[in-house]
């Protein structure tokens, strides 16, 4: 029951950002472009591409522009963001799917490229998500994703940020799920702000203000908390430590 409540909180948080996401997602777009450029070193085409956590469709558009494919699917749990994606991608042959990527969406061995930009961190169980995706990937197919890792939002006090895995922890979970790691890298992105409200607004306006711990019902939107959120008064930057991962499901591991 608690997992269902958390999922609903995540969905609502992102749905509330449907009118502001595209105006505040410059960082997410830069990270997506970085992941796409890394991925292009290894593949140029995939029969079926799935964009997991597509949001308003910006990442899907990058995939359309950079890869050759037969079918492409845009998946998200937030229906209002999907409506934006459907409108934005109307001229392209994209299948829009309202679904939870932690659940099985496609038949086994169907996906040739599973792509996710800044979304898989919202898994209730990241390890289970990897296992679910592994089953849906075809032999010798690719999983490429970016996500915040440890030291993200180190400026914020504990209790006002989610807990993120280390790069080595994610790599271990990939290997334990049966993947071979093609590439693993990281990069820091720092966004400075003049006042704390602007810093927290940058999180809220892209829907990422949902806390997943025991206090998950308290998001990062209450003005009464601003003086308590940051570790040091007068320093209101937000640092994102992003991990980039490209992994393969080897044919020798397929059933």
C-alpha positions as CSV (number, residue, x, y, z in Angstrom):
1,X,0.0,0.0,0.0
2,X,2.8,2.5,0.9
3,X,4.4,1.8,-2.5
4,X,1.2,2.7,-4.3
5,X,1.0,5.9,-2.3
6,X,4.5,6.8,-3.2
7,X,3.9,6.1,-6.9
8,X,0.8,8.3,-6.7
9,X,2.8,11.1,-5.1
10,X,5.4,10.9,-7.9
11,X,2.7,10.9,-10.6
12,X,1.0,13.9,-9.0
13,X,4.3,15.8,-8.6
14,X,5.1,15.5,-12.2
15,X,1.6,16.2,-13.4
16,X,1.6,19.4,-11.5
17,X,4.7,20.5,-13.5
18,X,3.1,19.9,-16.9
19,X,2.8,23.7,-17.7
20,X,6.3,24.6,-16.4
21,X,8.5,21.6,-17.2
22,X,9.6,22.7,-20.6
23,X,10.6,26.2,-19.3
24,X,12.8,24.8,-16.5
25,X,14.3,21.6,-18.1
26,X,17.5,23.0,-19.6
27,X,19.6,20.9,-17.3
28,X,17.7,17.7,-18.1
29,X,18.0,18.5,-21.8
30,X,21.8,19.0,-21.5
31,X,22.1,15.7,-19.6
32,X,20.0,13.9,-22.2
33,X,22.2,15.3,-25.0
34,X,25.3,14.0,-23.2
35,X,23.8,10.5,-22.9
36,X,22.7,10.5,-26.6
37,X,26.2,11.6,-27.7
38,X,27.8,8.8,-25.6
39,X,25.3,6.2,-27.0
40,X,26.1,7.2,-30.6
41,X,29.6,5.9,-30.1
42,X,28.2,2.4,-29.9
43,X,25.1,2.2,-32.0
44,X,23.4,4.2,-34.8
45,X,20.1,2.2,-35.1
46,X,17.8,-0.1,-33.2
47,X,14.7,-1.8,-34.5
48,X,12.6,-0.9,-31.4
49,X,13.4,2.0,-29.1
50,X,11.7,2.7,-25.8
51,X,12.0,6.0,-24.0
52,X,11.3,5.3,-20.3
53,X,10.1,8.3,-18.4
54,X,9.8,10.4,-21.5
55,X,8.1,13.4,-19.8
56,X,7.0,16.0,-22.3
57,X,8.8,14.2,-25.1
58,X,12.0,16.1,-25.3
59,X,14.2,13.0,-24.9
60,X,12.1,11.1,-27.4
61,X,12.7,13.9,-29.9
62,X,16.4,13.6,-29.4
63,X,16.2,9.8,-30.0
64,X,14.2,10.5,-33.2
65,X,16.8,12.9,-34.5
66,X,19.8,10.8,-33.7
67,X,18.9,7.1,-34.4
68,X,17.4,5.0,-37.1
69,X,14.6,2.8,-36.0
70,X,11.4,1.0,-37.0
71,X,9.3,1.6,-33.9
72,X,9.7,4.1,-31.1
73,X,7.7,4.2,-27.9
74,X,7.4,7.0,-25.3
75,X,6.5,5.8,-21.8
76,X,5.6,7.8,-18.7
77,X,3.6,7.4,-15.5
78,X,2.5,11.1,-15.6
79,X,-0.5,11.4,-17.9
80,X,-0.4,15.2,-18.2
81,X,3.2,15.1,-19.3
82,X,2.3,12.4,-21.8
83,X,-0.4,14.6,-23.3
84,X,2.3,17.3,-23.9
85,X,4.5,14.6,-25.5
86,X,1.8,13.4,-27.7
87,X,1.1,16.9,-29.0
88,X,4.8,17.7,-29.4
89,X,5.5,14.4,-31.3
90,X,2.3,14.4,-33.3
91,X,4.2,14.6,-36.7
92,X,6.3,11.5,-35.8
93,X,5.2,7.9,-35.7
94,X,5.6,7.5,-31.9
95,X,3.5,5.1,-29.7
96,X,2.6,7.0,-26.5
97,X,2.1,4.7,-23.5
98,X,0.8,5.6,-20.1
99,X,2.6,3.0,-18.0
100,X,4.9,2.4,-15.1
101,X,8.4,1.3,-16.2
102,X,8.8,-0.8,-13.0
103,X,6.1,-3.1,-14.4
104,X,6.4,-5.3,-17.5
105,X,5.2,-3.3,-20.5
106,X,6.5,-5.3,-23.5
107,X,6.8,-9.0,-24.1
108,X,10.1,-10.7,-23.3
109,X,13.0,-10.0,-25.7
110,X,11.1,-7.2,-27.5
111,X,13.1,-4.0,-26.8
112,X,16.3,-3.3,-28.8
113,X,17.2,0.0,-27.1
114,X,15.8,1.0,-23.7
115,X,16.7,4.6,-23.0
116,X,16.0,6.6,-19.9
117,X,17.1,10.2,-19.0
118,X,16.8,11.2,-15.4
119,X,13.9,8.8,-14.6
120,X,15.0,5.5,-13.2
121,X,15.9,7.1,-9.9
122,X,12.1,7.2,-9.3
123,X,12.0,3.4,-9.1
124,X,10.7,2.1,-5.8
125,X,13.1,-0.8,-6.3
126,X,15.9,0.0,-8.8
127,X,17.2,-3.6,-8.7
128,X,13.8,-4.9,-9.6
129,X,13.4,-2.4,-12.4
130,X,16.7,-3.6,-13.9
131,X,15.5,-7.2,-13.8
132,X,12.2,-6.3,-15.4
133,X,13.9,-4.4,-18.2
134,X,16.4,-7.2,-18.7
135,X,13.6,-9.6,-19.5
136,X,12.0,-7.3,-22.0
137,X,15.3,-6.6,-23.9
138,X,16.2,-8.7,-26.9
139,X,19.5,-10.4,-27.2
140,X,22.5,-8.1,-27.6
141,X,20.4,-5.1,-26.9
142,X,21.2,-1.9,-25.1
143,X,20.1,-0.2,-21.9
144,X,21.3,3.4,-21.7
145,X,20.3,5.7,-18.8
146,X,21.4,8.7,-16.8
147,X,20.4,9.4,-13.2
148,X,21.5,11.4,-10.2
149,X,24.0,9.6,-8.0
150,X,25.6,10.2,-4.6
151,X,26.5,13.8,-3.7
152,X,23.6,15.2,-5.7
153,X,22.2,18.2,-3.8
154,X,25.0,18.0,-1.2
155,X,24.0,21.6,-0.3
156,X,20.7,20.4,1.2
157,X,20.3,19.0,4.6
158,X,19.4,15.4,5.1
159,X,15.6,15.0,5.1
160,X,15.2,17.5,2.3
161,X,16.7,15.3,-0.5
162,X,16.4,11.8,-1.7
163,X,19.1,9.2,-1.1
164,X,21.0,8.3,-4.3
165,X,23.1,5.3,-5.1
166,X,26.9,5.5,-5.8
167,X,28.2,4.8,-9.3
168,X,29.7,1.5,-8.1
169,X,26.4,0.4,-6.5
170,X,24.6,1.0,-9.8
171,X,27.3,-0.9,-11.7
172,X,27.0,-3.8,-9.2
173,X,23.2,-4.0,-9.7
174,X,23.6,-3.9,-13.4
175,X,26.0,-6.9,-13.3
176,X,23.9,-8.7,-10.8
177,X,20.9,-8.4,-13.2
178,X,22.9,-10.0,-16.0
179,X,24.0,-6.9,-17.9
180,X,27.5,-6.3,-19.3
181,X,28.6,-2.7,-18.8
182,X,29.8,-1.0,-22.0
183,X,30.3,2.5,-20.5
184,X,30.1,4.1,-17.1
185,X,30.9,7.8,-16.4
186,X,29.9,10.7,-14.3
187,X,29.7,14.5,-14.4
188,X,28.8,17.3,-12.0
189,X,26.4,20.0,-13.0
190,X,26.1,23.1,-10.8
191,X,23.3,25.6,-10.9
192,X,23.7,28.8,-8.8
193,X,20.7,30.8,-7.4
194,X,20.4,34.1,-5.7
195,X,17.8,33.0,-3.2
196,X,16.7,29.6,-1.8
197,X,13.2,29.9,-3.2
198,X,14.6,30.0,-6.7
199,X,16.7,27.0,-6.1
200,X,13.8,24.9,-4.8
201,X,11.5,26.2,-7.5
202,X,13.9,24.8,-10.1
203,X,13.2,21.4,-8.7
204,X,9.5,21.8,-8.2
205,X,8.9,23.2,-11.7
206,X,10.2,20.0,-13.3
207,X,8.2,17.8,-10.9
208,X,11.3,16.4,-9.1
209,X,10.3,17.7,-5.6
210,X,8.9,14.4,-4.3
211,X,10.7,12.8,-1.4
212,X,10.8,9.0,-1.4
213,X,11.8,8.4,2.2
214,X,9.6,8.0,5.3
215,X,8.7,11.7,5.1
216,X,7.9,11.5,1.4
217,X,4.6,13.3,1.9
218,X,6.6,16.5,2.6
219,X,7.9,17.8,-0.7
220,X,10.2,20.7,-1.3
221,X,7.5,23.3,-1.9
222,X,6.8,24.8,1.5
223,X,8.1,28.4,2.0
224,X,8.3,27.9,5.7
225,X,11.1,25.4,5.3
226,X,13.4,27.5,3.2
227,X,15.6,28.7,6.1
228,X,16.0,25.0,7.2
229,X,16.7,23.3,3.9
230,X,20.2,24.5,3.0
231,X,23.3,23.6,5.0
232,X,24.9,27.1,4.7
233,X,23.1,30.4,4.6
234,X,23.8,32.5,1.6
235,X,25.0,29.6,-0.6
236,X,22.0,28.4,-2.6
237,X,23.5,26.5,-5.5
238,X,22.3,23.0,-6.4
239,X,24.8,20.4,-7.6
240,X,23.7,17.4,-9.7
241,X,26.1,14.5,-9.8
242,X,25.0,12.5,-12.8
243,X,25.9,9.0,-13.7
244,X,25.8,7.8,-17.3
245,X,25.5,4.1,-18.0
246,X,25.4,2.1,-21.2
247,X,24.9,-1.7,-20.7
248,X,24.2,-4.7,-22.9
249,X,22.1,-7.8,-22.5
250,X,24.4,-10.5,-24.0
251,X,22.9,-13.2,-26.1
252,X,24.7,-15.9,-24.1
253,X,22.5,-14.9,-21.1
254,X,19.2,-15.0,-23.0
255,X,16.8,-17.8,-22.3
